């Protein structure tokens, strides 16, 4: 099949590369000349494990190419995927569909013969209807069908998710379009990945409903974590106890600083707005959005409490800035609100992230960036683990304690066992787990003292 991918960002690039790897001929189109030039030079605009090698191999096999000429790409295509951004609109939080509609107009002018136009972007209910109207208005002679085919990719695991999906949702009532989509996804269908056919509007809503449910699950366990801290219970044990129930499942039951990223924040807001406009407000989702926003800022207060009630003039070291590991995505990352809250309280912030610092620099003014975790901890009054990168899961605690001004570790991802950290002389604070006396002190006298400078230790030069 000949496939054109309009948009070479996260969804478009991953989807295009994977389709090419299935054996299709894929042309990725983007109006950003700099991005296309970078891709043709082998430079990825995003960090996603395995993506650079996948792109390089399919470019070498002449199955994947990158251009700015949309008309040339669309004219030869069996299917054209719209994979442009749908960010939250300022003012009301609804999805900004201007890029989708602009793509539809451009596609309409270039259509030649029957073509399936697929909305891969996450779009509110009814967007496909408007895309169809725009194409018919722009090119009344066009032969086409508009299909909704939402993506369900996790950043950091997108290639595996694309190649081994739980399901493939296809929204259309046009038999010819169904046949084209089945042919495109045939390699997956042979591996028993089910194609779930439904109406276009149903498919559009399915994507939002899935993300809202997962966001609600995260928010639920985060609120349970707060209750666990108040009553002396362990949220990890609670999560295991309920997650073993097949009706609930264990995924997305990890307490932490709140959800972020490119999907959950904007998609929950868009769903809230859609429901309000339809006169059927989703009160549960509205609460999920409000609770998650509050939680991120609350994590700064948690750090302040762990530091004895004040961080003014103190150096706080942050490990991890991206909203999750294995991505460089800083969109709505909890670290943004945590840094702002600590800076408002007078703290000096130093940070390190394995992949996200380039994206973080313009978003975090006044933050000093370190070259690794240990340099980040030097002279710090507290170390805060914000994102659970693998590189942070087995840190040398003795080396960290020796580097820090005061040995305070705030683990917002529950990566470490409390007893292990305390055994190395740290005051330790985590999320939703019991804290022993001194781990969340009311004054600095309860924090273990700072180590003396190296030149003050007997026997050193």
C-alpha positions as CSV (number, residue, x, y, z in Angstrom):
1,X,0.0,0.0,0.0
2,X,1.1,3.6,-0.6
3,X,0.6,5.6,2.6
4,X,1.0,9.3,3.2
5,X,1.5,10.6,6.7
6,X,0.6,14.3,7.2
7,X,2.6,15.4,10.2
8,X,6.0,14.0,11.2
9,X,5.8,14.6,14.9
10,X,5.5,11.9,17.6
11,X,2.4,10.0,16.2
12,X,3.2,10.6,12.5
13,X,6.8,9.6,12.7
14,X,6.3,6.4,14.8
15,X,3.3,5.3,12.8
16,X,5.0,6.0,9.5
17,X,8.1,4.1,10.4
18,X,6.1,1.1,11.7
19,X,3.9,1.0,8.6
20,X,7.1,1.1,6.5
21,X,8.5,-1.7,8.5
22,X,5.4,-3.8,7.6
23,X,6.4,-3.4,4.0
24,X,4.2,-0.4,2.9
25,X,5.6,2.6,1.1
26,X,5.3,5.6,3.4
27,X,5.9,9.2,2.7
28,X,5.9,11.5,5.8
29,X,5.0,15.1,5.0
30,X,5.6,18.1,7.2
31,X,5.4,21.8,6.5
32,X,8.4,22.3,8.9
33,X,11.4,22.4,6.5
34,X,13.9,22.2,9.3
35,X,12.2,19.0,10.7
36,X,12.2,17.3,7.3
37,X,15.9,18.3,6.7
38,X,16.8,16.8,10.1
39,X,14.9,13.6,9.4
40,X,16.6,13.2,6.0
41,X,19.9,13.7,7.8
42,X,19.0,10.9,10.2
43,X,18.3,13.2,13.2
44,X,15.1,12.4,15.2
45,X,13.0,15.3,16.4
46,X,11.9,13.3,19.5
47,X,13.5,10.7,21.7
48,X,11.9,7.3,21.5
49,X,13.8,4.1,22.2
50,X,14.5,2.2,18.9
51,X,13.0,4.9,16.6
52,X,16.3,6.1,15.1
53,X,17.3,2.6,14.0
54,X,13.8,1.8,12.7
55,X,13.7,5.0,10.6
56,X,17.2,4.5,9.3
57,X,16.6,0.9,8.2
58,X,13.3,1.7,6.3
59,X,14.9,4.8,4.7
60,X,17.7,2.5,3.5
61,X,15.1,0.0,2.1
62,X,13.4,2.9,0.2
63,X,10.1,2.3,2.0
64,X,10.2,5.5,4.1
65,X,10.8,9.1,2.9
66,X,10.4,12.6,4.2
67,X,9.2,15.6,2.1
68,X,7.4,18.9,2.3
69,X,5.4,18.6,-0.9
70,X,2.0,17.4,0.3
71,X,0.4,17.4,-3.1
72,X,2.9,15.0,-4.7
73,X,2.6,12.6,-1.7
74,X,-1.2,12.6,-1.5
75,X,-1.8,12.1,-5.2
76,X,-0.1,8.7,-5.1
77,X,-1.6,7.5,-1.8
78,X,-4.1,4.7,-1.1
79,X,-4.5,6.2,2.4
80,X,-3.6,9.6,3.8
81,X,-3.2,9.8,7.6
82,X,-3.7,13.1,9.4
83,X,-1.3,13.1,12.3
84,X,-0.9,16.7,13.3
85,X,-1.1,18.3,16.7
86,X,-4.4,19.0,18.6
87,X,-3.1,21.0,21.6
88,X,-5.5,22.4,24.2
89,X,-7.0,25.7,23.1
90,X,-6.4,28.7,25.3
91,X,-9.4,29.8,27.3
92,X,-11.6,26.7,27.4
93,X,-9.3,23.7,27.1
94,X,-11.0,22.4,24.0
95,X,-8.8,20.7,21.4
96,X,-7.4,23.2,18.8
97,X,-8.4,21.6,15.5
98,X,-7.0,24.3,13.3
99,X,-4.1,22.1,12.1
100,X,-6.4,19.2,11.4
101,X,-8.7,21.4,9.3
102,X,-5.8,23.0,7.4
103,X,-4.5,19.5,6.6
104,X,-7.9,18.5,5.3
105,X,-8.1,21.5,2.9
106,X,-4.6,20.7,1.6
107,X,-5.4,17.0,1.2
108,X,-8.6,17.8,-0.6
109,X,-6.9,19.8,-3.3
110,X,-4.4,16.9,-4.0
111,X,-6.7,13.9,-4.1
112,X,-6.6,11.7,-7.2
113,X,-8.9,8.7,-7.3
114,X,-10.5,7.0,-4.4
115,X,-8.5,7.7,-1.2
116,X,-9.1,6.9,2.4
117,X,-8.4,9.9,4.6
118,X,-7.7,8.8,8.2
119,X,-7.7,10.9,11.3
120,X,-4.9,9.5,13.4
121,X,-4.7,12.6,15.6
122,X,-6.8,12.6,18.7
123,X,-9.9,14.6,17.9
124,X,-13.2,15.3,19.6
125,X,-16.5,13.6,18.5
126,X,-17.7,15.0,15.2
127,X,-14.3,16.1,13.9
128,X,-14.5,13.5,11.1
129,X,-17.8,14.9,10.0
130,X,-16.2,18.3,9.7
131,X,-13.1,16.9,7.9
132,X,-15.5,15.3,5.4
133,X,-17.4,18.5,4.9
134,X,-14.2,20.5,4.3
135,X,-12.9,18.0,1.7
136,X,-16.2,18.0,-0.2
137,X,-16.5,21.8,-0.1
138,X,-12.9,22.2,-1.3
139,X,-13.0,19.5,-4.0
140,X,-16.5,18.4,-4.9
141,X,-15.2,15.9,-7.4
142,X,-13.1,14.0,-4.9
143,X,-13.6,10.3,-4.3
144,X,-12.8,9.6,-0.7
145,X,-13.9,8.2,2.7
146,X,-13.0,9.7,6.1
147,X,-12.0,7.1,8.8
148,X,-11.2,7.5,12.5
149,X,-8.2,5.4,13.5
150,X,-7.1,6.6,16.9
151,X,-3.6,5.7,18.2
152,X,-3.0,4.1,21.6
153,X,0.8,4.6,21.9
154,X,2.7,5.0,25.2
155,X,5.6,7.3,25.0
156,X,8.8,5.3,25.7
157,X,7.1,2.1,24.4
158,X,5.5,3.3,21.2
159,X,7.1,1.0,18.7
160,X,6.1,-2.1,20.7
161,X,2.6,-0.7,21.2
162,X,2.2,-0.1,17.5
163,X,3.5,-3.6,16.5
164,X,1.7,-5.5,19.3
165,X,-1.5,-3.6,19.9
166,X,-4.4,-4.6,22.2
167,X,-6.8,-3.6,19.4
168,X,-7.0,-1.6,16.2
169,X,-10.0,0.8,16.3
170,X,-11.4,1.6,12.9
171,X,-14.4,4.0,12.7
172,X,-16.2,4.1,9.3
173,X,-19.4,2.9,7.7
174,X,-17.8,2.8,4.2
175,X,-17.0,-0.8,3.0
176,X,-14.3,0.3,0.6
177,X,-12.5,2.1,3.4
178,X,-12.8,-0.9,5.7
179,X,-11.1,-3.0,3.0
180,X,-8.2,-0.5,2.7
181,X,-7.7,-0.3,6.5
182,X,-7.7,-4.1,6.8
183,X,-5.0,-4.3,4.1
184,X,-2.9,-1.7,5.8
185,X,-3.1,-3.5,9.2
186,X,-3.0,-7.0,7.7
187,X,0.4,-7.8,9.3
188,X,-1.1,-7.2,12.7
189,X,-4.4,-8.8,12.0
190,X,-2.5,-12.1,11.1
191,X,-1.0,-11.9,14.6
192,X,-4.5,-11.8,16.1
193,X,-4.6,-8.1,17.0
194,X,-8.3,-7.5,16.6
195,X,-9.7,-4.8,14.3
196,X,-12.6,-3.3,16.2
197,X,-15.0,-1.8,13.6
198,X,-17.4,0.9,14.7
199,X,-18.9,4.2,13.6
200,X,-16.6,7.2,13.1
201,X,-18.0,9.2,16.0
202,X,-17.8,6.1,18.3
203,X,-14.2,5.6,17.4
204,X,-13.4,9.3,18.2
205,X,-15.0,9.0,21.6
206,X,-13.3,5.6,22.3
207,X,-9.9,7.3,22.3
208,X,-11.0,10.0,24.8
209,X,-12.8,7.5,27.0
210,X,-9.8,5.3,27.2
211,X,-7.4,8.1,28.2
212,X,-9.9,9.6,30.7
213,X,-10.3,6.2,32.4
214,X,-6.6,5.7,32.7
215,X,-6.2,9.2,34.1
216,X,-8.9,8.5,36.6
217,X,-7.1,5.3,37.7
218,X,-3.9,7.2,38.3
219,X,-5.7,9.9,40.2
220,X,-7.6,7.4,42.3
221,X,-4.4,5.7,43.5
222,X,-2.8,9.0,44.2
223,X,-5.7,10.0,46.5
224,X,-5.5,6.6,48.2
225,X,-1.8,7.3,48.7
226,X,-2.7,10.5,50.6
227,X,-5.1,8.5,52.8
228,X,-2.4,5.8,53.4
229,X,0.0,8.5,54.7
230,X,-2.6,9.8,57.0
231,X,-3.5,6.5,58.6
232,X,-0.2,4.6,58.4
233,X,-1.0,2.2,55.5
234,X,1.1,1.3,52.5
235,X,-0.2,2.3,49.1
236,X,1.9,-0.2,47.2
237,X,0.4,-3.1,49.2
238,X,-3.1,-1.6,48.6
239,X,-2.4,-1.4,44.9
240,X,-1.2,-5.0,44.7
241,X,-4.2,-6.1,46.8
242,X,-6.7,-4.5,44.4
243,X,-4.7,-4.9,41.2
244,X,-4.8,-8.7,41.4
245,X,-8.5,-8.5,40.9
246,X,-8.9,-9.0,37.2
247,X,-11.8,-6.6,37.1
248,X,-9.4,-3.8,38.2
249,X,-5.9,-4.8,36.9
250,X,-2.5,-3.7,38.2
251,X,-1.6,-1.2,35.5
252,X,-1.8,2.5,36.2
253,X,-1.9,1.9,40.0
254,X,1.5,3.4,40.8
255,X,1.2,6.3,43.2
256,X,3.3,9.4,42.3
257,X,3.3,13.1,41.6
258,X,0.4,13.1,39.1
259,X,0.0,12.5,35.3
260,X,1.4,14.6,32.6
261,X,2.6,14.3,29.0
262,X,1.0,15.0,25.6
263,X,-2.2,13.0,26.0
264,X,-3.9,12.7,29.4
265,X,-3.9,16.5,30.3
266,X,-5.2,17.8,27.0
267,X,-7.5,14.8,26.3
268,X,-9.3,14.9,29.7
269,X,-9.8,18.7,29.2
270,X,-11.2,18.2,25.7
271,X,-13.5,15.5,26.9
272,X,-14.8,17.7,29.7
273,X,-15.5,20.5,27.3
274,X,-17.2,18.1,24.8
275,X,-19.5,16.7,27.5
276,X,-20.3,20.2,28.8
277,X,-21.3,21.3,25.3
278,X,-23.4,18.2,24.9
279,X,-25.3,19.0,28.1
280,X,-24.0,15.8,29.8
281,X,-21.1,16.9,32.1
282,X,-18.7,14.2,33.2
283,X,-18.3,15.2,36.8
284,X,-15.9,12.4,37.5
285,X,-13.5,13.5,34.8
286,X,-13.8,17.1,35.9
287,X,-12.7,16.1,39.3
288,X,-9.8,14.0,38.0
289,X,-8.5,17.1,36.1
290,X,-8.8,19.3,39.2
291,X,-7.2,16.8,41.6
292,X,-4.3,16.1,39.3
293,X,-3.5,19.8,38.9
294,X,-3.5,20.3,42.7
295,X,-1.4,17.2,43.2
296,X,1.6,18.5,41.3
297,X,1.8,21.6,43.4
298,X,1.3,19.5,46.5
299,X,4.5,17.6,45.7
300,X,6.5,20.8,46.2
301,X,4.9,21.2,49.7
302,X,5.9,17.6,50.4
303,X,9.5,18.4,49.7
304,X,9.3,21.5,51.8
305,X,7.9,19.5,54.7
306,X,10.7,16.9,54.3
307,X,13.3,19.8,54.6
308,X,11.9,20.9,58.0
309,X,9.3,23.3,56.8
310,X,11.4,25.7,54.8
311,X,13.6,25.6,51.7
312,X,14.5,29.3,51.6
313,X,18.1,29.6,50.5
314,X,18.5,25.8,50.3
315,X,19.6,23.8,47.3
316,X,17.2,21.2,46.1
317,X,18.4,18.6,43.6
318,X,15.9,17.0,41.2
319,X,16.5,13.7,39.5
320,X,14.2,13.4,36.4
321,X,12.3,16.2,34.6
322,X,10.3,14.5,31.9
323,X,6.8,13.3,32.7
324,X,7.9,9.7,32.4
325,X,11.1,7.7,31.6
326,X,12.3,6.9,28.1
327,X,11.0,10.2,26.5
328,X,12.2,13.8,26.3
329,X,8.6,15.1,26.5
330,X,8.2,17.9,29.1
331,X,4.6,18.7,28.2
332,X,2.6,19.1,31.5
333,X,5.4,17.2,33.4
334,X,4.9,17.3,37.2
335,X,8.5,18.6,37.5
336,X,7.3,22.0,36.1
337,X,4.9,22.6,38.9
338,X,7.3,21.1,41.5
339,X,10.1,23.4,40.4
340,X,7.8,26.5,40.4
341,X,6.5,25.7,43.9
342,X,10.0,25.3,45.3
343,X,11.3,28.4,43.6
344,X,8.3,30.4,45.0
345,X,9.4,29.1,48.4
346,X,12.9,30.4,47.9
347,X,14.8,27.3,47.0
348,X,17.7,27.1,44.6
349,X,17.1,24.3,42.1
350,X,19.6,22.0,40.4
351,X,18.4,19.2,38.1
352,X,19.4,16.3,35.9
353,X,17.5,14.2,33.4
354,X,19.0,11.7,31.0
355,X,17.2,12.9,27.9
356,X,14.9,15.9,28.8
357,X,17.3,18.7,29.7
358,X,17.3,20.3,26.2
359,X,13.5,20.5,26.2
360,X,13.5,21.6,29.9
361,X,15.9,24.5,29.7
362,X,13.5,27.1,28.1
363,X,10.7,25.9,30.5
364,X,12.7,26.2,33.7
365,X,14.4,29.5,34.1
366,X,16.7,29.8,37.0
367,X,17.4,26.1,37.2
368,X,21.0,24.9,37.0
369,X,21.5,21.6,35.1
370,X,24.0,19.0,36.1
371,X,25.9,16.4,34.1
372,X,24.8,13.4,36.1
373,X,23.0,12.4,39.2
374,X,25.9,12.7,41.5
375,X,27.0,16.2,40.4
376,X,23.3,17.1,40.8
377,X,23.4,16.1,44.4
378,X,26.6,18.0,45.4
379,X,26.0,20.3,48.3
380,X,22.2,19.8,48.1
381,X,20.0,20.0,51.1
382,X,17.6,17.5,49.6
383,X,17.4,15.1,46.7
384,X,14.1,14.6,45.0
385,X,13.4,11.7,42.7
386,X,10.8,12.9,40.3
387,X,11.0,10.6,37.2
388,X,11.9,6.9,37.6
389,X,14.5,6.5,34.9
390,X,16.4,3.2,35.1
391,X,19.6,5.2,35.8
392,X,18.1,6.3,39.1
393,X,17.0,2.9,40.4
394,X,20.3,1.7,41.8
395,X,22.2,4.9,42.8
396,X,25.2,4.7,45.2
397,X,23.5,6.0,48.3
398,X,26.8,6.3,50.2
399,X,28.2,8.4,47.4
400,X,25.1,10.6,47.4
401,X,25.2,11.1,51.2
402,X,28.8,12.1,51.0
403,X,28.1,14.6,48.3
404,X,25.1,16.3,49.9
405,X,24.9,19.0,52.5
406,X,22.1,17.3,54.2
407,X,21.0,13.6,53.6
408,X,17.3,14.1,52.8
409,X,15.8,11.9,50.0
410,X,12.2,12.5,48.8
411,X,11.2,9.6,46.5
412,X,8.1,10.7,44.6
413,X,8.1,7.4,42.6
414,X,8.6,4.9,45.5
415,X,11.6,3.4,43.7
416,X,13.6,2.6,46.9
417,X,12.9,0.5,50.0
418,X,12.6,2.8,52.9
419,X,14.7,0.6,55.2
420,X,17.6,0.5,52.7
421,X,17.7,4.2,52.4
422,X,17.5,4.8,56.1
423,X,20.3,2.3,56.7
424,X,22.5,4.7,54.7
425,X,21.7,7.6,57.0
426,X,19.1,9.4,55.0
427,X,15.9,11.0,56.1
428,X,13.5,9.4,53.7
429,X,10.1,10.4,52.4
430,X,8.0,8.6,49.9
431,X,4.4,8.6,48.5
432,X,1.7,6.8,50.4
433,X,3.9,4.7,52.6
434,X,4.4,4.8,56.4
435,X,7.2,7.1,57.5
436,X,9.2,6.5,60.6
437,X,10.0,9.4,63.1
438,X,12.4,11.8,61.6
439,X,11.5,11.0,57.9
440,X,9.1,14.0,57.6
441,X,10.5,16.2,60.4
442,X,8.8,19.2,61.8
443,X,12.1,21.0,62.4
444,X,15.7,20.7,61.1
445,X,16.9,19.2,64.4
446,X,15.2,15.9,63.3
447,X,17.1,15.8,60.0
448,X,20.4,13.8,60.1
449,X,23.3,16.2,60.3
450,X,25.4,17.1,57.3
451,X,28.6,15.3,56.8
452,X,31.7,17.4,57.6
453,X,33.8,18.6,54.7
454,X,36.4,16.1,53.4
455,X,39.3,18.2,54.7
456,X,37.9,18.2,58.2
457,X,37.9,14.4,58.5
458,X,40.9,13.0,60.4
459,X,43.5,11.5,58.2
460,X,42.7,13.5,55.1
461,X,45.0,16.0,53.5
